[in-house]
Amino acid sequence: MKLRLLKVFLLVVLLSSPTFSQKVPKWKFLAPLWVPVFYDLNHYMGLTSGGQNTVCIYNKMGDTIANCLALRTVVSTDSTYFSTRSFCYGDSLTIFVHVDSVKSLGLSGLNLIEKYLGLIFKTIDGGKTWKKIQLNPNFRSRKSVGLNMRDKMNGIVVQFPDSSEQFSKIWITNDGWETFREITNHNILAPKNFFYNPPKILIFDVYCNLYYSFDNGQTFTKDSTFQNYFLPLANLRIVNDKIMIISGTPKDSNMKDRKIYFRTTDGGINWDYWEPVDINKIYEVYGDSSSVSLARILNDSVYILGVDARKKGKGISLLTTDNGKSWIELSNIWYNNEEWPATYVYFEGNYVFATGIFWLFYHTIGDSTLMPPTFYGPYYKIPKNFTLRWQPIEGATKYQIQVVELEGFDFVNYPQPIGVNYDSVLFDDVIVTGTSYSPPNTKNWKIYCCRIRSMNDSLVSEWNSKWYLTEPEPNDVESQIGCESTKIYPNPARENITFEQLPENVRKIKILDMLGNEVLSLPIQKSIDIEKLPAGVYYLRFEPSFEVFKFIKY
């Protein structure tokens, strides 16, 4: 996958400025994309936030009109649908989208029977017109791993073996998939990562074997050295013909839940040139149970890791410019009254790009604002005449608070106020210099939505909001806000969420969607499997206390 050179020196300017101390970037919404791929500032694409089978291509930065390849599910008698595997640029207007056409044949016991047909969609005009190229001669039980393009001419597609085959399928092209050939002289069973720069092919499998060829696949050499260090399912990130990083779970049982990293700047074919990347400082700061993943590699010593930070209870991005000797925490995205964990995806000129869950954002270096304050405590029930408290923000001289009073509604079915309008329904709007404020004349059994921002003579932060519910006969304050000690991690989460210090007397846990519909109801437990939930925002409610937490499934 081709990317322009990332201008690392601009990151140094960015990180040496006050941007990541008392100030944070002013993030701006760019496009409803996730898994974005950049060619340059004016050419980028990604999956739409609405689904995995529509790839949209933008040919001018900030353009609201995109050329889209919509591979929507086909409702037909043969139950055929598309599944996008990968997409990449050959040049600014030449784009390749690799998909599997999947045919569902039914169930065999508990197993779903599916057959796959490998396809490549190609455009040479930035997505206006597309050509479909079929790899497989017919449907087989052979799912694709993905596509890698060296440029617009040379590329490789790798597929898992069919149930009747012994080894995987490998296809290469030297003319942009106008013609292609299958490589048969290999014994690779379960490929995971791969790279092609004619005549060199490099493939890494799920068992941590490294295969490489220097004659366009006529012969392969196998190296199993990584099996001494990693358990299966390690991941090899290939930046170019020289720079590569492998990450995974170590064989050493004393490493607990930690990951280990190795990198090379010599193409990966000589073990003597692989060296470990020290990420122990990350675990020391953010906790042993933090999940660490490689987000972006800029060059041989500058890369970004994504961390589900257990001690912070949120996702963050960490950047190193010295191969892991030191790490710098990058700013998350503040947008629409909320903080979104940022995944940094591209840098060029004065622009920095990142995704926040399902959307693509950007900011220009130097365009910054103050960090917004965060109210202490999660969403909770409180008595009337409550006090708002927040942490001081470095560089702020005052804080603006707005409080909206809403009519009560069925808290059991609708645990979140909908359509809060701070512009027209202000209960209070004040500016204070301290770090606490008590809204006057608050009432029992009312819902109050509160937001706050930090200010000084020249800067105004984004808003940060929270909502509170008062109750008719409050108990002592300590018991009502006891869920401040409850922690949920990771957040956002993909597979599981875990609790620490649950509220007392909890008998049941319920998960509700944005509309208040119950999607899960479970007995009390320390961890919940959410892998089957669709991506989105959810509310987790402890009963009978009715204390509520928000989390994001991605």
C-alpha positions, 0 to 999 in steps of 0.5 A: 500500500503506497503512502507519501513520505510522512514529514516527521519533523513537523511532528517534532514541532507539534510535540515541542509546542504547548499543543499537548500540555495545556492546549489541544488541537482544534479538530475539524470533521473531514469525512464520514470514513473509517479505515482511511487510506491516504495517497496525498492531501487531496486523495484519500479514501476509506470505508463509510461509517455506515457499513463495511461494503462501501468504499468512498474516494475523495479527490480534493481535501474537504470535498463533500462529494465522493466517488463511491464503490457500493458493494452492498449486500445482494439479496438474492436466491443464491444468498450471495454478498460482498465482503471487503478485504482491502483497498489501496492506491496505485497512484493518485487516480488508480485504486484497487479494491479487493473483495470476496463475493461470498455465497452462503450455502446453509448450515452444517450442524453449528457451522455456516457453509460459505464459498468465496470468489476473489474479485478486484475492482479497479479504477483509473479515474479516481472512482468514477468508473470501475473494472471488475477482475475475477481471480478464482475460476469458480466459488471455492471454500477459499477466503482471501487474506488481502491485497498488497500493491507495490505501485499501480503495476505490481501487486499480490493477492493471498488466499487461504487454501480450500478445504480440498487443497493443501496450501494457500493460493498466491496471485501476482501481477506486473501490469495492474491485474490486466493479467496475473499468474498463480504461484504454486511452488510453496508450502504456505498453509495459513498466511497472515501478512505479505509483501511484494516488490518484484522479484521479492515476495515475503509472507508471514503466517499465523504460526510465526513462520517467515517465507521469502522468495527472490525469484518471483515465487519460483522458490521460497525459503522458510525461517521459523526463528520467531516461533522461539519468541512469539505465540501463534497469531503474531502480526507483521507490519510491513512498511516498505522493502526495508522497515518492518515491525512484528508484534504479538504475545510472548512465549515467556509466561512471566510476561503476563499480559504484555506484548513484545515488539521486534523491528528491522530496517534490513528487509526482514530476511536476516535474523541478526538485523531484528532488534527488540522495541522496548515498550515496558515503560508503557506498561509501567505507566498505564498498567500491565493489563493495558492492550497495546497495538501498533497504529502507524509506522512513520520511519525506522524509529518513529511510530505510534502505538494505540493503547487501551489504557487501563489506569486511565479508562480510555484509549490513547495514542503514544508516539516515539521518535527514538525507537521506544526509548521515550513515549509522548501521549498524543491528544484525543479528539474533542468533538460534539461535547465528547472525547473520542479516542484518536487513531492517528493515520496521516501527516503531511505539511501542516496537517494531522489526520486521525480517526475518532471511532468511525469518522475522519478528522484533521487539524493544522499544527498551531491551531489549538485551544485549551483542554476542556474540563471533565466533571468529577464522577460518572453519570449518577443519581444525586440529590437536589441542590447538587454541586458540580466539580471539575479538575483545573485546566492549565492555562485556563483563567475561568470556566463557563458552565451551562445547565439544562433542566429537562422534564423527567422521563422513563429512566428505565427505558430511556437512560439518556436525554435526547436532543438536548438544546443548550441554546434555547433551554438554559437553566443557568449560564455562568462564568466562574474562576474556581473549580466548583459550582452549585446551580441554584434552585435545583429540584427533585426528580429532574434531569439536568444536562450540564456542560463546561468549557475552559477559557482565558483571554485568547482561547476557548475550549470545546464543550464537555458535557454530562447529565445528572438525575435527581431523586425524590428521597436521596440517601447520604451523598456518599452512597449515591456517588459511590459508583465514582470508584467503579471502573469499566475498561477498555472503553471503547471495546471490541470483545469484552468489557471488565468492571472493577469495584462494582456498586454494592447490592448489584444483582443484574447488569443490563445493556441498552442501546442509544434509544433505550432498548434493552439488548442484553440482561445478565446476572452480576459478573466481572466481565461481559462479552460484547463481541456480537453487539453491533458497533455503536454507543451503549449504556450499561446499567447496574440494577437495582441501583440504576447507576449508568455508564456509557461505553462504545463498541467498535 
